[in-house]
């Protein structure tokens, strides 16, 4: 199914970095860091949990391929990989997209806790022990 109003279904509007039969990778239009990339299934599906096993393999293959391209282009020191699943989790486009976010030493004063910082008051779990 192609949703006519879906930004990600309109691949003509995307700059494709790499692709396979079931998914493609494109730079994020609003990157949080240099090289921020989205891995997107070709089929219009909102949730990671609604993908087929083949689509998941295709998405993971492109994560590896995109990482190689980003390593060569930007030389990041690490990565965050994330999926916002549903409105409560912050998903703003209801077409699954996996964020591949390069991280660089010094881009955050103390990166410990990584993705846990979506809830800053709960992120520093090591301080509560």
Secondary structure, DSSP 8 states (H G I E B T S, - for coil): ---TT-TTT-GGGS-EEEE-SSEEEEE-TT-SSTT-EEEEESS--S-GGGS-HHHHHHHHHHHHHHHHHHHHHH--SEEEEE---SGGGT--SSS-EEEEEEE-TTSSS--TTGGGGGGHHHH-GGG--
